[in-house]
């Protein structure tokens, strides 16, 4: 079974997020584009991540 736990602090990458939030990659990026999901942070030229605290807050709203 994949790890569905997200850290409380730090950054998470998209595969980790999609294990917890059951949507497709394209849906997730559409949500980011429309402002429904948190904006990512560029850590390097080819590395995008989200703040774990932003994802936790999103999950609280998403779960309602």
C-alpha positions as CSV (number, residue, x, y, z in Angstrom):
1,X,0.0,0.0,0.0
2,X,1.5,3.4,-0.9
3,X,2.3,5.9,1.8
4,X,-0.6,8.4,2.0
5,X,0.8,10.4,4.9
6,X,2.0,13.9,4.1
7,X,4.6,15.7,6.2
8,X,3.5,18.5,8.4
9,X,6.3,20.8,7.2
10,X,8.5,21.1,4.2
11,X,7.5,20.5,0.6
12,X,5.6,17.7,-1.2
13,X,5.8,16.8,-4.9
14,X,2.8,16.0,-7.1
15,X,2.9,12.2,-6.9
16,X,2.7,12.4,-3.1
17,X,-0.3,14.8,-3.4
18,X,-2.1,12.6,-5.9
19,X,-1.8,9.6,-3.5
20,X,-3.9,11.5,-1.0
21,X,-6.2,13.5,-3.3
22,X,-7.7,11.1,-5.9
23,X,-7.7,13.2,-9.0
24,X,-5.7,13.1,-12.3
25,X,-2.7,15.2,-12.9
26,X,-4.5,17.3,-15.5
27,X,-7.4,18.0,-13.0
28,X,-4.9,19.0,-10.4
29,X,-3.1,21.4,-12.8
30,X,-6.5,22.8,-13.8
31,X,-7.3,23.4,-10.2
32,X,-4.0,25.2,-9.7
33,X,-4.6,27.3,-12.8
34,X,-8.1,28.4,-11.6
35,X,-7.0,29.0,-8.0
36,X,-8.9,26.1,-6.4
37,X,-5.6,24.4,-5.5
38,X,-2.5,26.1,-3.9
39,X,0.1,27.5,-6.1
40,X,3.4,25.5,-6.4
41,X,6.9,26.6,-5.6
42,X,9.7,26.2,-8.0
43,X,12.6,24.6,-6.2
44,X,14.8,24.3,-9.3
45,X,14.5,24.6,-13.0
46,X,12.7,21.2,-13.3
47,X,11.5,20.8,-9.7
48,X,8.0,21.9,-8.6
49,X,6.6,21.3,-5.2
50,X,3.9,22.6,-2.8
51,X,4.3,23.6,0.8
52,X,3.0,20.8,3.0
53,X,1.1,23.3,5.1
54,X,-0.8,24.6,2.0
55,X,-1.7,21.1,1.0
56,X,-2.9,20.3,4.5
57,X,-5.1,23.4,4.5
58,X,-6.5,22.5,1.0
59,X,-7.3,18.9,2.2
60,X,-9.3,20.4,5.2
61,X,-11.4,22.5,2.7
62,X,-11.6,19.7,0.1
63,X,-12.8,17.1,2.7
64,X,-15.9,19.2,3.6
